[in-house]
Amino acid sequence: MSGWQWFWTVVGFILFIVLLIFLYYSAPFEQLFVRVINGISFGNVIFWVALVVGIIGFCAYHWHAYRVYIAKRHSVDEMVLSSLRGSTFTAILLAGGATLQSLQILCVHLLDGGYMVDAEFGKRLGALVALVVVTAIFCVIFWLLKVIRTETRSA
């Protein structure tokens, strides 16, 4: 890293810290943060974890794909295919997290009121089945993108 790149990296880091300090003392941001933290409970923590991991993974994957396919190889076609593959994997992660969350909600419903099979149980079971189907569809799409990628390499 050259001198100017290092300088601008340090300046950006300092500006980021100043922004975080400003947001820490900002009343509207504090209210938003308290509401979000209060909204997180054992009822929805699985989905929040999947969402945070999905967002971080999505950004990291696309940054890596940009460096490999655009910066080094200058291949837009491979970048688009890689981007589709990364986005589909993120969709699998989010749909899988929502499926696990739905399963947890269904189990809590069954354990809270005793073993009751009622309309609410049917709604929750239907949501679980729908999320499993959506996750399976994303898995098939991901597999197809993987096959297409393999075929373009060998051609």
Buried (B, 14 or more C-beta within 10 A) or exposed (E): EEEEEEEEEEEEEEEEEEEEEEEEEEEEEEEEEEEEEEEEEEEBEBBBBBBEBBEEBBEEBBEEBBEBBBEEEEEEEBBEBBBBBBBBBBBBBBBBBBBBBBBBBBEEBBEEEEEEEEEEBEEBBEBBEEBBEBBEEBBEBBEEBBEEBEEEEEE
